[in-house]
Amino acid sequence: MPALFIAGAGTEIGKTYVTAALTRRLRADGIAVRTLKPLASGVPPRDDPAFAESDTARLLAAQGLAPSPEAVEACSPWRFAAPLAPDQAAAREGRALALADLVAWCRAEIAAAEGTLLIEGVGGLMSPVTPEATGLDWLKALAIPAILVSGSYLGAISHALTACETLRLHGVALRAVVVSESPGAPTSPEVVAAAIARHVAAPVARIGRDAPCPDSLAALLVP
């Protein structure tokens, strides 16, 4: 399992919770892991107390790393303050991002990885990452397997199945689907996961919000 891309069926559904839980589990099992979120929106300055709640900070903490300037830059080289799609957040800051640069950076990290490398995407699978490219374009260019994270909110089943079908049609290997608990959802993650599992070939796991990585997911990913 040299590299995996953590994709989302939507935004604000728990990708970072799942990525952090998987990172902690791999470390606990003695597996070398490096976890990255190359693109991160809604990230306060490092000296802002709110930075501790950012996706970048959560992933560094899961790796047992202090949020030094070097660690933050190495985890999330493209950080934007506005909680928007990266292309919009970058435009607000007068910045630009080219898909070729993002892909080249990720490929270099994959080539240099000495253990497992987890790359968390941003937003949903089809969220724009540049004015021209989506998260799917990014994932396809990397040509690595994906874990799809879904929520358990009303409508999550349709969103997850649509994302799974999109990955299938574009030839992206789907390692697993993970249903992340959505606070206040009308149905349980177990019900949502069972419904998704009836329609996809990939294994389906479930996880509570900020809960440990479940054995069912670890069994799929830990050698």
C-alpha positions in Angstrom: 0.0 0.0 0.0 2.5 2.6 -1.1 0.1 5.5 -1.8 -3.6 6.1 -1.3 -5.8 9.0 -2.2 -8.6 9.9 0.3 -11.4 11.3 -1.8 -14.8 12.6 -0.7 -18.3 12.1 -2.0 -18.9 15.7 -0.8 -17.5 18.4 1.4 -17.5 18.7 5.2 -18.3 14.9 5.5 -15.3 13.8 7.6 -12.4 13.1 5.2 -9.9 14.5 7.6 -11.3 12.5 10.6 -11.1 9.3 8.5 -7.6 10.2 7.3 -6.4 11.0 10.8 -7.9 7.8 12.2 -6.2 5.7 9.5 -2.9 7.4 10.1 -3.1 6.8 13.9 -4.0 3.1 13.3 -1.1 2.5 10.9 1.3 4.1 13.3 -0.1 2.0 16.2 0.5 -1.1 14.0 4.1 -0.2 13.5 3.6 0.8 9.8 5.6 3.9 8.6 3.1 6.4 7.3 3.2 9.9 6.0 0.0 11.9 5.6 -0.4 14.9 3.4 -3.1 17.4 2.5 -1.4 19.3 -0.3 -4.4 21.7 -0.9 -6.1 23.1 2.2 -8.7 25.8 2.4 -10.0 27.6 5.5 -6.6 27.4 7.2 -5.8 30.2 9.7 -2.3 31.5 10.2 -0.1 29.1 12.2 0.1 31.5 15.1 -3.7 31.8 15.3 -5.3 29.6 18.1 -7.9 28.4 15.5 -5.1 26.8 13.5 -5.3 23.8 15.9 -8.7 23.0 14.4 -7.6 23.1 10.8 -7.3 19.9 8.7 -3.5 20.4 8.4 -3.1 20.6 12.2 -5.3 17.5 12.7 -3.2 15.5 10.3 0.1 16.6 11.8 -1.2 15.7 15.2 -2.2 12.2 13.9 1.4 11.8 12.8 2.8 12.9 16.2 4.3 16.0 14.6 4.5 19.5 16.1 3.0 22.2 13.8 6.4 23.8 13.1 6.6 26.0 10.0 8.5 23.3 8.2 6.0 20.6 9.1 3.0 22.7 8.1 4.7 23.5 4.7 5.6 19.9 4.1 2.1 18.7 4.8 0.1 21.4 3.1 2.2 23.5 0.7 -0.9 25.2 -0.8 -2.9 26.8 2.1 -5.7 29.3 1.7 -7.5 31.3 4.3 -11.0 31.3 2.8 -13.1 28.2 3.4 -13.9 27.8 -0.3 -12.9 25.6 -3.2 -9.1 26.1 -3.8 -9.5 27.9 -7.1 -11.9 30.5 -5.5 -9.8 30.7 -2.3 -6.6 31.3 -4.3 -8.3 34.0 -6.4 -9.2 35.9 -3.3 -5.6 36.0 -2.4 -4.4 36.9 -5.9 -2.7 33.5 -6.2 -2.9 30.8 -8.8 -2.4 27.1 -8.8 -1.6 24.9 -11.8 -2.6 21.2 -11.8 0.7 20.3 -13.3 2.5 21.8 -10.3 0.2 20.0 -7.8 0.6 16.7 -9.6 4.4 17.0 -9.9 4.7 17.8 -6.2 2.6 14.7 -5.3 4.5 12.5 -7.6 7.8 13.5 -6.0 6.3 12.7 -2.6 5.1 9.3 -3.8 8.5 8.5 -5.3 10.3 9.5 -2.0 7.9 7.7 0.3 9.6 5.0 2.4 6.3 3.6 3.8 2.6 4.2 3.2 1.7 7.6 1.9 -1.8 9.0 2.4 -2.9 12.0 0.3 -6.1 13.7 1.3 -8.0 15.5 -1.3 -10.1 18.6 -0.9 -13.9 19.0 -1.0 -15.8 16.5 -3.1 -14.5 14.4 -5.9 -15.6 16.9 -8.5 -14.8 20.0 -6.6 -12.6 22.4 -8.6 -8.9 22.5 -7.6 -7.9 24.9 -10.3 -10.1 27.0 -12.6 -9.8 24.2 -15.2 -9.3 21.0 -13.2 -11.3 19.0 -10.6 -10.3 16.7 -7.8 -11.0 13.8 -10.2 -8.5 15.2 -12.7 -5.9 15.4 -9.9 -6.6 11.8 -8.8 -6.5 10.4 -12.3 -3.2 12.1 -13.0 -1.7 10.5 -9.9 -3.0 7.0 -10.9 -3.2 5.7 -7.4 -6.0 3.9 -5.7 -8.7 5.8 -3.7 -10.6 5.5 -0.5 -14.0 7.2 -0.9 -15.4 8.9 2.2 -19.1 9.4 2.5 -21.2 11.0 5.2 -24.4 9.5 6.7 -26.6 12.5 6.1 -29.8 12.4 4.2 -28.8 12.0 0.5 -25.4 10.5 1.3 -26.2 7.2 -0.3 -26.9 8.8 -3.7 -23.9 11.0 -3.4 -21.6 8.1 -2.6 -23.0 5.9 -5.3 -22.6 8.7 -7.9 -19.0 9.2 -6.8 -18.3 5.4 -7.0 -19.7 5.2 -10.5 -17.7 8.2 -11.5 -14.5 6.6 -10.3 -15.4 3.3 -12.0 -16.1 5.0 -15.4 -12.8 6.9 -15.2 -10.8 3.8 -14.3 -9.8 4.7 -10.8 -9.2 1.8 -8.5 -11.5 2.0 -5.4 -10.0 0.4 -2.4 -12.9 1.0 0.0 -15.8 3.2 0.9 -15.9 4.6 4.4 -19.1 6.0 5.8 -18.3 8.8 8.3 -20.9 9.6 10.9 -22.7 12.9 10.2 -23.8 14.6 13.4 -27.6 14.8 13.6 -28.2 12.5 10.6 -31.7 10.8 10.5 -30.2 7.3 10.0 -27.2 5.6 11.4 -23.9 5.1 9.6 -24.6 1.3 9.7 -27.8 1.8 7.7 -26.1 4.0 5.2 -23.1 1.7 4.8 -25.4 -1.3 4.3 -27.3 0.5 1.5 -24.1 1.5 -0.2 -22.6 -2.0 0.0 -25.6 -3.4 -1.9 -24.5 -1.4 -4.9 -20.7 -1.3 -5.0 -18.1 -4.0 -5.4 -15.6 -2.4 -3.0 -15.7 -3.1 0.7 -17.7 -0.6 2.8 -16.6 0.4 6.4 -18.1 2.8 8.8 -16.6 5.1 11.5 -17.9 7.4 14.2 -16.9 11.1 14.1 -13.4 11.4 15.6 -13.5 7.7 16.5 -10.6 5.2 16.2 -10.1 3.4 12.9 -12.4 0.4 12.9 -11.0 -3.0 12.6 -13.1 -3.6 9.4 -11.2 -0.8 7.6 -7.8 -1.7 9.1 -8.2 -5.3 7.9 -8.6 -4.0 4.4 -5.6 -1.7 4.5 -3.1 -3.0 7.0 -0.9 -5.9 5.7 
